[in-house]
Amino acid sequence: MAYPNSTVPFEKMLMKFVTEEDPMQAMLKWLCERLMEAEVDAKLGAEKSERSTERQGYRSGYRVRRFDTRMGTLYLMVPKLRNGGYIPFFVEAKKRSELALMNVIQEAYVNGVSTRKIEKLTKSLGIDSMSRSQVSSIAKELNEQVEAFRNRNLDKVYPVLWVDALYEKIRDDRRVKNMAVLIVTGIDLEGKRDILAVEPM
């Protein structure tokens, strides 16, 4: 992901070296950054580079913010506003934010995620100003990312495979139940570990 408006070149270098291979972690990072972009658009009354008479301010690049989660440390690109005043949702309620985000990512892998689920997520994070089109776009893109991961080509050779199952609480037809999620990890010929599949059982 490129950040052309970042005002600090070091931030781009940092992002290059801390990119995670774990698809679940990468998706969590994407969702956090996508929600922040939508929240800032709503706060300013206009999208990035959009000319609008309703605009209430301007962006001023990005800053890196650390977000520690149970899936590891994320380094997020947080939008800056020219006049300040933007505090991302995960700063004010870290534990609640992480749990809500993880539930959405897990459901995306198991059942796909609906517009209603994204709306519920944004409300739980205290984001009240997102439009229906923004919510719909995030749900669509998240489902597309899951499908792209599932259908990608595996071009490397993996002489070693690890198969494990995690039990997670998943909402199904208004009921919460335990479901096993199968995780397949491969080690390639250079000893590098890749997550190959994340599938419900």
C-alpha positions as CSV (number, residue, x, y, z in Angstrom):
1,M,0.0,0.0,0.0
2,A,1.4,3.4,-1.0
3,Y,1.1,6.6,1.0
4,P,1.9,9.4,-1.4
5,N,0.9,12.2,1.0
6,S,3.2,11.0,3.8
7,T,5.4,14.0,4.8
8,V,8.1,11.9,6.5
9,P,10.2,9.7,4.2
10,F,11.4,7.6,7.1
11,E,7.8,6.4,7.7
12,K,7.7,4.9,4.2
13,M,11.0,3.1,4.9
14,L,9.7,1.8,8.2
15,M,6.5,0.5,6.7
16,K,8.6,-1.4,4.1
17,F,10.5,-3.3,6.7
18,V,7.7,-4.0,9.2
19,T,5.2,-5.5,6.7
20,E,3.8,-8.7,8.1
21,E,3.3,-11.9,6.1
22,D,0.5,-13.2,8.3
23,P,-2.7,-12.6,6.2
24,M,-4.9,-12.2,9.3
25,Q,-2.6,-9.5,10.7
26,A,-2.3,-7.8,7.3
27,M,-6.1,-7.8,7.0
28,L,-6.4,-6.3,10.5
29,K,-4.0,-3.6,9.6
30,W,-5.9,-2.9,6.4
31,L,-9.2,-2.7,8.2
32,C,-7.9,-0.3,10.8
33,E,-6.4,2.0,8.2
34,R,-9.5,1.9,6.0
35,L,-11.7,2.8,8.9
36,M,-9.5,5.8,9.8
37,E,-9.5,7.0,6.2
38,A,-13.3,6.8,6.1
39,E,-13.6,8.5,9.5
40,V,-11.3,11.4,8.5
41,D,-13.3,11.8,5.2
42,A,-16.5,12.1,7.2
43,K,-14.9,14.5,9.7
44,L,-13.7,16.8,6.9
45,G,-16.8,16.5,4.8
46,A,-14.9,15.5,1.7
47,E,-12.7,12.7,0.5
48,K,-9.0,13.1,-0.1
49,S,-8.3,15.6,-3.0
50,E,-12.1,16.1,-3.5
51,R,-13.3,19.7,-4.2
52,S,-16.4,20.4,-2.1
53,T,-18.1,23.4,-0.7
54,E,-18.9,21.3,2.4
55,R,-15.2,20.7,3.1
56,Q,-14.3,21.6,6.7
57,G,-10.6,21.1,6.7
58,Y,-7.6,19.6,5.0
59,R,-5.3,16.6,5.5
60,S,-1.6,17.0,6.2
61,G,0.1,13.6,5.5
62,Y,0.4,10.7,7.9
63,R,2.2,9.7,11.1
64,V,3.1,6.2,12.2
65,R,1.2,4.9,15.3
66,R,1.9,1.6,17.1
67,F,-1.1,-0.6,17.9
68,D,-0.3,-3.7,20.0
69,T,-2.7,-6.6,19.5
70,R,-2.8,-10.3,20.4
71,M,-1.9,-11.0,16.8
72,G,1.3,-8.9,17.1
73,T,2.3,-5.3,16.8
74,L,0.8,-3.2,14.0
75,Y,2.4,0.0,12.7
76,L,-0.5,2.0,11.3
77,M,-0.4,5.0,9.1
78,V,-2.7,7.5,10.8
79,P,-4.0,10.5,8.8
80,K,-3.0,13.9,10.1
81,L,-5.2,17.0,9.8
82,R,-3.8,20.4,9.0
83,N,-5.5,21.9,12.1
84,G,-5.0,18.8,14.3
85,G,-7.8,17.3,16.3
86,Y,-7.9,13.7,15.0
87,I,-7.5,10.9,17.5
88,P,-7.9,7.4,16.0
89,F,-10.5,5.1,17.5
90,F,-7.9,2.5,18.7
91,V,-6.2,5.0,21.0
92,E,-9.2,5.7,23.2
93,A,-10.4,2.2,23.8
94,K,-7.6,-0.3,22.8
95,K,-9.0,-3.5,24.3
96,R,-12.6,-2.9,23.1
97,S,-11.3,-1.9,19.6
98,E,-9.1,-4.9,19.2
99,L,-11.8,-7.4,20.2
100,A,-14.4,-5.8,17.9
101,L,-11.9,-5.7,14.9
102,M,-10.8,-9.3,15.5
103,N,-14.4,-10.5,15.6
104,V,-15.1,-8.9,12.2
105,I,-11.9,-10.4,10.6
106,Q,-12.8,-13.9,11.9
107,E,-16.3,-13.7,10.6
108,A,-15.0,-12.5,7.2
109,Y,-13.0,-15.8,7.0
110,V,-15.8,-18.0,8.2
111,N,-19.1,-16.5,6.8
112,G,-18.2,-13.4,4.9
113,V,-18.9,-10.0,6.4
114,S,-22.1,-8.0,5.8
115,T,-22.8,-4.3,5.6
116,R,-24.7,-4.6,8.9
117,K,-21.7,-6.1,10.6
118,I,-19.5,-3.3,9.5
119,E,-22.1,-0.7,10.7
120,K,-22.2,-2.5,14.1
121,L,-18.4,-2.4,14.2
122,T,-18.1,1.3,13.5
123,K,-20.7,2.1,16.2
124,S,-18.9,0.0,18.8
125,L,-15.7,1.9,17.9
126,G,-17.4,5.3,18.4
127,I,-17.4,6.1,14.6
128,D,-20.8,7.6,14.0
129,S,-20.3,9.7,10.9
130,M,-19.6,7.1,8.1
131,S,-22.0,7.0,5.1
132,R,-23.8,3.9,3.9
133,S,-21.6,3.9,0.8
134,Q,-18.4,3.9,2.9
135,V,-19.7,1.1,5.0
136,S,-20.7,-0.9,2.0
137,S,-17.4,-0.3,0.3
138,I,-15.4,-1.6,3.3
139,A,-17.6,-4.7,3.6
140,K,-17.1,-5.4,-0.1
141,E,-13.3,-4.9,-0.1
142,L,-12.9,-7.0,3.0
143,N,-14.7,-9.9,1.5
144,E,-12.7,-9.5,-1.7
145,Q,-9.5,-9.7,0.3
146,V,-10.5,-12.9,1.9
147,E,-11.4,-14.4,-1.5
148,A,-8.1,-13.2,-3.1
149,F,-6.2,-14.9,-0.3
150,R,-8.1,-18.2,-0.6
151,N,-7.7,-18.3,-4.4
152,R,-4.1,-17.1,-4.8
153,N,-1.5,-19.2,-6.5
154,L,1.1,-21.0,-4.4
155,D,4.2,-20.8,-6.5
156,K,6.7,-22.0,-4.0
157,V,7.6,-25.5,-2.8
158,Y,6.7,-26.3,0.9
159,P,8.5,-29.5,2.1
160,V,7.1,-29.0,5.6
161,L,3.4,-28.3,6.5
162,W,2.0,-27.6,9.9
163,V,-1.7,-28.0,10.4
164,D,-3.4,-26.7,13.6
165,A,-6.9,-25.7,14.7
166,L,-7.9,-22.8,16.8
167,Y,-11.3,-22.7,18.5
168,E,-13.0,-19.3,18.2
169,K,-16.4,-18.0,19.2
170,I,-18.3,-17.3,16.0
171,R,-21.8,-15.8,15.6
172,D,-24.0,-18.0,13.4
173,D,-27.8,-17.3,12.9
174,R,-27.9,-15.0,16.0
175,R,-26.2,-17.7,18.2
176,V,-22.6,-17.7,19.4
177,K,-20.9,-21.0,19.1
178,N,-17.4,-22.4,19.2
179,M,-15.9,-23.2,15.8
180,A,-12.6,-24.8,14.8
181,V,-10.6,-22.7,12.4
182,L,-8.0,-24.7,10.5
183,I,-4.6,-23.0,9.9
184,V,-2.1,-24.4,7.5
185,T,1.4,-23.1,7.7
186,G,4.2,-24.1,5.2
187,I,7.9,-23.8,5.5
188,D,9.6,-23.2,2.1
189,L,13.0,-24.4,0.9
190,E,14.7,-21.3,2.4
191,G,13.2,-21.9,5.8
192,K,10.6,-19.1,5.5
193,R,7.2,-19.6,7.1
194,D,4.0,-18.7,5.2
195,I,0.4,-19.1,6.3
196,L,-1.2,-21.0,3.4
197,A,-4.8,-21.4,4.5
198,V,-7.2,-20.2,7.1
199,E,-10.5,-22.2,6.9
200,P,-13.4,-23.0,9.1
201,M,-14.1,-26.7,9.9
